[in-house]
Amino acid sequence: MAAKGNLAVGQSGGPTAVINCSLAGILAEALAQEARVGEIYGLVHGIEGALRGELVDLRRRPPEFLAHLCQTPAAVLGSCRYKLRPEEYLQVLETLRAHNVRYFLYIGGNDSMDTSQRIAEAAQAAGYDLFVVGVPKTVDNDLPCTDHTPGYGSIARYWALHAMEAARDLEAMRRYDQIKILETMGRNAGWVAASTALGRCLPDDPPHLIYVPERPFDQECFLSDVEEVYRRHGYVLVTVAETIRDGTGRPIGRAEGAFTRDAFGHAVLEGTAQTLCRLVEQHLKLKARFNKPGTAQRVAAHCASEVDRREAYEAGRAAVRLAVSGQSGVMVTLVRESDEPYRCTTGVAPLQTVANAERRLPDEFIAPAGNNVTEAFLRYARPLIGAPLPVHAHLWRPG
Amino acid sequence: MAAKGNLAVGQSGGPTAVINCSLAGILAEALAQEARVGEIYGLVHGIEGALRGELVDLRRRPPEFLAHLCQTPAAVLGSCRYKLRPEEYLQVLETLRAHNVRYFLYIGGNDSMDTSQRIAEAAQAAGYDLFVVGVPKTVDNDLPCTDHTPGYGSIARYWALHAMEAARDLEAMRRYDQIKILETMGRNAGWVAASTALGRCLPDDPPHLIYVPERPFDQECFLSDVEEVYRRHGYVLVTVAETIRDGTGRPIGRAEGAFTRDAFGHAVLEGTAQTLCRLVEQHLKLKARFNKPGTAQRVAAHCASEVDRREAYEAGRAAVRLAVSGQSGVMVTLVRESDEPYRCTTGVAPLQTVANAERRLPDEFIAPAGNNVTEAFLRYARPLIGAPLPVHAHLWRPG
């Protein structure tokens, strides 16, 4: 057990729908740990707040604050992407010391876990009894050591719904637009793109083709895939991660030939979906359009997964319990205990193991042809998106 | 009262979240009108189905069909944008006659009402006792004679939620991206762009600037608006309709200088939001990004307005009642009876009056500077989006 002290919490990296649920869990547990936790500080814009000495009081908030927090997307404290320079670690420690902070909790992804690990090391080297615990967060689901990451279930639910709805739109309008390409987040890992398949009822349901960063993209295969599905269904719903690369590692949409130039001669980068639309129109003479909801997908709290919300909250609570029990240099993990019924609890992993690794879609989740996901992926991801999806009516199918 | 006969229904134009609710209302009422309505046919892809003789039986469906229909976006019968050639009207009448159709119901927007009107005229000229009733549908909310149009409440709810969420994202990340531009549907009317303001709690809340097709767009004013808001808040959320025009009537993003060229020298059109981002980055040196959810916005049944769903359903029922009571050449309208509490009933308008008119945002709904909406607009639109929006937590504000 650590002695009584103050707690500081920061939020870092790209927003998700449930980061504030983790903050709510931290706050609720910290308030409950009266014997261990004194003041509760929020770092404004994460570690930058520690550098600038910008902290806010989180203890004295109106009674409805916690409930509102759980339905607020993004990061109410403000987020950051700041990489501390070596000399700045001491400055962070100074701020924390000046506020008598004993527990330092950081909600974030790989980079934030790296920052947390270095702060833990700096504190230890300085003989400062600081207990550092990370809370995982990322829509990318690319953190190792944890079954999945808070934030992923909600973006997966968003895409499952969006793909179902886009499919209905495309079916209704197939006499005009035949190809629709959905561009999801995901620079190195295809977890988000894969989640677009979660609304399928039958294996042949849209999205018909899914392209992920884990596999090289071959233009000829893509065009013949699209043509084949079009011949079968009369329309094609395609999902593509924002970054996919050709066999030489060059990102599609950034490769030569995909540059466009504006009136001033500046190169304008096409997005990946835009490039695929252009390829389809040029080579197959089919009408292709794309949806690119951008940041909307990561903060879609209005359709967040209740499972994700609850797990983010519990991860926050677990982090406080770990810190006050004297653990440091660790991250809370999610541990799946069973698939059906789905049961998940929290565990713990060393920050060091998490900080510099990246978990991509394993081979068994990607179809051999590299243009789809497998049933194994669907089994893995289905429990994470919460309540059953709506059942759509079809004219040529029961229901 | 018309004699007993069969009923045919078609869906036409761009999808919405609630067109199928109108179909469900038609189906439910037609089944209830046993004394008047015999077979119930769905035209596959609207009037094109009538031309090709493609009709489906809607009477014999599983019991859960109606409930599923109400939660299915787009148009389960398939939609169309087909403009009948003069000689094709007789072909349509032939198909309808061959199926003993006495009641012809068409769910659609301005163009579909025009088609319906011409079918009614052609039937009358041919001495065919056909009762033609239109059911309004469009996310654009641009039909005259009706307080609002089924489909609008749901897209308005989508954008109210999306703008709130995008605002939280931007606040959290303002140290990196300062300007976010949301591009909504709307080629001639700003109803959809305006709806992004419905999530505001305080008048100064984001979106800070809203540009609609009803006002000419002035680049200098835009840049100084953005700069001013940025100085005040540190970030700017902007909404823009997909088509806005400069003082000479040239669409922004399609004007000279906004063309880009791909590697083959083809002109690539920038979207409106993309052009505004480029202007901001070039002139103000601020980081600007855009969200363009494309067709996702019109079929977002997962966050449909319950008010919109109910009204779409009731409009469908009312259409059947009008037809079997012997009315023809009319469209169902929505008539607002009171604002608080919100009460709305159905009325009727001649198709002819609806077919060739377009309702744009009235002056009293647009701020004098042309860069925002008024409180009068918010009062008009608030009841249409259904259940109260979630309350977000803020650090520097009560709650």
Interface residues (C-beta under 8 A of the other chain):
Chain A: Q11 G14 P15 N20 G42 H45 E48 V56 P62 E64 F65 H68 L69 Q71 T72 P73 A74 A75 V76 L77 G78 S79 C80 R81 L161 H162 E165 A166 R168 D169 E171 A172 M173 R174 R175 Y176 K180 E256 G257 A258 F259 T260 R261 D262 A263 V268 E270 R278 R289 F290 N291 K292 P293 G294 T295 A296 R298 V299 A300 A301 H302 C303 P390 V391 H392 A393 H394 L395 P398 G399
Chain B: Q11 G14 P15 N20 G42 H45 E48 V56 P62 E64 F65 H68 L69 Q71 T72 P73 A74 A75 V76 L77 G78 S79 C80 R81 L161 H162 E165 A166 R168 D169 E171 A172 M173 R174 R175 Y176 K180 E256 G257 A258 F259 T260 R261 D262 A263 V268 E270 R278 R289 F290 N291 K292 P293 G294 T295 A296 R298 V299 A300 A301 H302 C303 P390 V391 H392 A393 H394 L395 P398 G399
